[in-house]
Amino acid sequence: MNKPSHASTERIRKTLAKRYRTEKRFRLYGVMAILFGVLCVATLFVDIIGKGHGAFRQTYIQLSVDYGSDTLGISDINDAQQLALANFSGVVKQSLRTRFNDVSGRSEKRQLYRLVSNSAEYQLADRLKADHNLLNQSEKVWVLADDDVDTYFKSLNSADGAFVGRTNDKQQEWIQSLIEAGQIELRFNTQFFTSGDSREPEQAGIGGAIVGSLFTLFITLALSFPIGVAAAVYLEEFAPKNRLTDFIEVNINNLAAVPSIIFGLLGLAIFINFFHVPRSVPLIGGLVLAVMTLPTIIISSRAAIKAVPPSIREAGIGIGASPMQVVLHHVLPLALPGMLTGTIIGMAQALGETAPLLMIGMVAFIVDVPGGITDPATVLPVQIFLWADSPERAFVEKTSAAIMVLLAFLITMNTAAVVLRKRLERRW
């Protein structure tokens, strides 16, 4: 055998060195791509959290309130009509004038009254309705501050300096006086999670949107999961292999890639215009999202059924089970983890959808928290869309905080899918 010449050996060595360098560059490009992706995600999260964490706290101002019957215009505390028409706004204004007794002139008084939210009068009304003994009595009450005051107070200790916004010098002096007296403070904003939408940023919350999202997802799951699993079982186990089933399978795969807004147009044309389902209710939202989620559930369910070894079916047939019994008693229980994983991922996709819901009218301004699937409602992504279009600065942190809550739901659902697959899957 001829030994390789020195030139051939050198050529081989150079070729190997070049290949090794190419492989190192390829690995480096992969690592750089991953790092760039992680950096982009981290930047996104830092920006959202930096803008939205303030929404989880709310500024409150302490007022010394006098429930004087003359001011309220109440002669009979048991008269529901007098309670409903009572001048609680006058009580709040009188409390502010008493606290800042050097204020004079209509202009200054209007600026003073803007320190607190207009929800203060409703808060006092609820307190008096709950306890009639408060009439002609005084008490100290913490009430919501106006959104401009809230934004200014939160920014006082920021590195960029206080954000003045629409507060003037006089209002800033009053806020400083409240700070020195310990009559203004930040508290956890429970109202953000319990109340519905509002045109006043300090009163706006995502409670209505969360409930609307839960009702919508319930309808989506109740319709898409059984229909999707049944379709997957039929196509995989019982359907004959012919042109018709091939045509159905191709269209199911195509529907999984159709833009979501097309499903909104489908819901508008069929469910609303033809079946006359009311707009902006969780029922119509669930119907549209169920149609949108069906292809994902069918595809994942078919993949889970295919993963069940044929020996399981053969063993069932061998002991005398019918094809239906084999599917129900053996194949489905073994394929269920994969089906549930695909369903959870489909639900997470439906939770984050906005475009199809805009087409069916779930973009309405909803103040009340829905009590059922036929009550007017909105969903969390649409609520974020509405707030992002609002001009008030206070809605910026509300929008970011709502995005944080939505991301938390999505991360939880995807994590649950991964954990469920790891816990329940079987290796063959």
N, C-alpha and C positions, 0 to 999 in steps of 0.2 A: 504494500500500500504506500502510495506516495505521500510524504509529509507535506502539510500546507506550507507554502512559501512564506517568507517574512512579509511580503507585500500583502498577501491574502490575510494573514493574521492581523496585520495593522488595519486593513480595511474593515474586517469584522469587528475589531475593537472600537473603531470610530463609529461604526453603525450602531453597536450596542450602547455606546456613550450617548449618541444622539437620541436613541429611543428612550434611554433612562431620563435624559433631560426633558424630553417631550412629556413623559409620564409625570414628572415632578411639576412641570408647568400646568398640566391638566389638573392635578390634585390641588395645586395652588389656586387656580381659577375657581375650582369648586369651593374651596375654603373661603375665598374672598366673596363669592356669591352668597354663601351662607351668612357670613359676617355682615355683608351689606343688607341682606334681608332682615337679620336680627336687629341691625341698627335702625332700619326704617320702622320696624314694629315698635322698638323701644322709644324712638322719637315720637311716634304717634301716641303711644300710651302716656309718655311724660307730658305731652302737650294737652291731651284730654284730661288727665288727672290734675295737672296744674291749673287748668281753667275751671274744672268742675268740682273740685273738692270743697270749695266754699259753699256750694249749694246745700250741703248736708248740715250746715249751721245757719241759723237765722237770728237777726238782731231783734231784741225785745227792749221796750222802754217801759219803765215803771211809772204808773200814774196813780195819783190819789184821787179816787172817784167819789163823788157825792151823788147818790141816787135821790136827789130832791124831787118831790112830787110836783113842785111848781115848774121846775126845769123840764121834767119829763112830760108834764101835762097829763098826769094820771090822778084821778080822784078815787077810782075804785080798782084796787090791785087785782081783783078777781074778774074784771072785765077783759076778756081776751082781745076785743077790738081796740081798747085803749092801750093794751100792751103792744099790740102790733103796730100801732101808729105813734107810739111814744117817741119823744125827741132824744134818742140816745146820742145822736150826733152832737146835740147841744151840750150834753153831759161831758163828752170827750173834749169839746172845745173849751168848756168852762174849766176843766181840769188843767188843760194846757195853759190857759190864761192865768190861772192861780199859780201854777209852777213858775211861769215867767211873767211876773206882774209888771215888768217894765215895758212890755210890748204895747205899742200904741199905733193907731192908723190901720186902715184896712189892708194895705199892702203887706205890712209886717205880720198882721194876724193871719193872712192867707198863707204866708211862708211858714208861720208857726204851725198851722194846722196840717201842713204837708209833712211834718215830722213822723206822724203815725199813719198806718194804713187805714183805709176806710173800713176794713174788717173789724176795727176796734168796737164800733157801735153795735155790730152784730154779736160780738163776744159779750158785751155788757147786757144785751137783750137776752141772750141765752142764760146768763147768770141770774138775772132778775126773774126770768120765767121759772128757773129751777128752784129759786129761794125767794119767796115773796117778802120775807122778813128784811131783805136788804133795802126796801123802800124807805127813804128818808134816813138812810144810814150811809156811812162812808167806809171805804176799804181801799187797799192798795192792790192794783191789778197790773200784771205785765201784759202789754199788748204788742202786736206786731209793728215794727217800724216800717216806714215807706221804703221802697226798693232803692231809691237814691241815697237815703240815709244808710241803709244796709250796705250798699256798695262802698260808700265813703268810709264807714266805720271799719269794715273788713280790711280796707287798704291802708289804714293809718300806720300800721307797723310793717308794711311791705318794703322790700328793698328798693323798689322803683318810686317810692313816695306815695303819698295819699292821692287817690283818684277823686278829684273834686266833682267832676261830672256836672250835674245840674244843681248842686248845692251851692248856695251863695255864702258870703262871709258871715252873715248874721246867723244862718242855720248852723254853720260850723262852730260858731261861738256857743250856741245853745247845746250842740252835741258835746262840746268840751265840758260845759257845765254839768251835763248829765253824767259824763264819765267821772268827773271829780266827785260827784255825789253818789256814785255807784248805782245809778238808776238806768243804766243801759248795759246790756251784756249779750253775749252770743250763747245760744242754746241749740241743742240738736233739733234739726228741722223735721219733726215727725209729720208735719203737714205735707211735706214733699211726697211722702209715701201714702198718704191717706186721702188727699183731696184730688179733685179733678182739675181741668184746665181753667185758667182765668186770664183776663186781659191785664190784671195787675200781677207783675212778676212775683211779688212777695207772697201772693196767695196761690200761685199756680203749683200744681203737683202732678205726679204721674200715677196716682192711685187709680183713677178712672181708666187710664191707658193700660195699666197692668191687668186689671180685671177684664177689660175688653180683650186683651191678648189671650188671657187664660180661657175665656169663653170661646174665642175663635179657634184656638188650638184644640179645645175639647171637641168641637164640631169636626174639625179637620181629622183628628185621630179617630173619632167614632166612625167616620165614613171611609177614610182612605185605608186604614189598616185591614179591616175584614175584606173589603173589596180587592185591595192589592194582593193580599195573601191568597184569596180564592182564585184570582186571575193567574197568579204565579203557579199555583198547584195544578190548575187545569192545563195551562200551556206546557208545563214541564212533565206532568204525569199522565194525562189523559188525552190531550189534543192530538189528532192525527197529523203527521208530518206531510203537509201539502202546501200548495201555493197560498191558500187563504191564511193559514197559520204563519207562514213565512212573511206574508204581507203585514199581518198584525204585529209580529215581533219587530219588524223593521220600523213600523210607525211608533211603537212604544219607545224604541231607542231614540227615534227622532224627536219625540215629544219631550224627552228628558233634556234636550238641548234647545228647545224653543224658548225665546225670551219671555220672561214672566209677564210682561205687560200684555202679551197676546192672550194669556189666560184671563186677564182683567177684561179685555174686549169680549172674550167668550162669555164671561159672567154677565157683562152688561147686556149682551145681545140675547142670551138665553134665560138666565135666572131672573133678571130684572124686567126686560122688555117683554119676554114671552110668558114666564111664570109669575111675574109681578111680585117678586120677593122684595120687601122694603129695603131701601138703601140704608147704608151706614148702620147696619146692625151686625152683631157677631155671626148670625145665621148665614147671611150672604157672604161674609168674609170667609167663614169656614168652608162653605161650598166651593168657592173659587180656589182656595188654597188646597182643598182636598183633591180637586182635579189636577192642580199643578204638582202635587206631591205624589200622586199615583204612579207615574212612570218610575220614579226613584225607588219606591217601595216594591214595585213589581220586579224591577231589575235586581235589586238586592235580595229579594226573596227567592227568585229563580236561582241566583248564584248559591244561596245557602242550601237549597234543595239539591242542586247538582253536586254539592260537596258531600252529601250523604252517600257512603259507599253502596254500590249495587248489591253487595252481599247482604245488607240489611233487608232489602226488598226480597231477595231470593229466599232468605231464611223465613221471612213472614209468609211468603207464598208456600214454602215447603211445609209449614205446619198447618196449612189449611186456611189461612186468612184470605179474605177477599182483597182485591186491589184497594178498595176504599179503606178497609181496616188497616192495611199496611201503611197507607198514607197518614191516616189519623192517629194510629197508635205508635208508629215507629218513625216515619220520615219527618212528620211535622215537629214532634218533640225534639228531635235531634237538630233540625234546621232552625228552631225557634230563636236561639241566640243570634244567629246571623240576620234573621228577619227583624228582630228587635233593634239591632244595631243600625240597620238601614232605615228603620222607621224613625228612630231618634234623630238620626242625621237629617232625614227629611223634615221632621218637625222643627229642627233648629234652622233649616233653610226657610221654612214657612214663617217662623218667628221674625226673621230679619227682613222679610219682603215688604216693600212699600208700593212699587209701581202697580201691581194688580189691584191693590186696595184703593189706590187713588182713583182708578177707573170706575169703581163701584160706589163711590161717594163716601168712603170712610175717612174723608179729610175734613169732615164737619167739625165745628167748634162745639165740643161736648163739655159741659160743666159738671153734670151729675155723674156719679159712679153708677154704671149699669147694674141692674139687678137681675138680668136674664138675657137669653140669647136673642130676644126680640126688642130689647131696649136700645136706643141710640148709643153708639159707642165708637171709640177710636182705638187704635193699637199703638204700641210703643214706638215703632219706627215712624209712623205717621205723625205722632206727637212730636218727635224729634224734628221732623221735616217742618212742621208748623212753627215751632219755636225758633228754628234756625233762620226763619224769614222775618222774625220780629225785630224791630229796630232798637228796643230797649237793651242797654248793656247788661242788665240783670238777667236777661234771658240767655246770655252767652253761657254763664255758668250753669243755668238750668239745663240747657241743651247738652253741655258736656257731661253733666251729672247723669242725665237720662241715657246718654251713650254708654257711660260706665255701667249703669244697671243692665242695659241690654247686652253688653259684652259679657257681664257676669253670668247672665242667663245662658248665653250661647256657649261660653266656656264650660259651664256646668253640664249642659246637655251633651256636648261633645265628649267631655270627660266621662260622663255616665255611660256613653256608648262604648268607649274604649274599655272601661272597667268591666262592663257587662260582657263584652266579647271575651275578655281575658278570663273572667270567672266561669263562664258557662260553656265556652267552646271546648270541643273534644278533638283530640288528634287521632287520626286513624293510621 
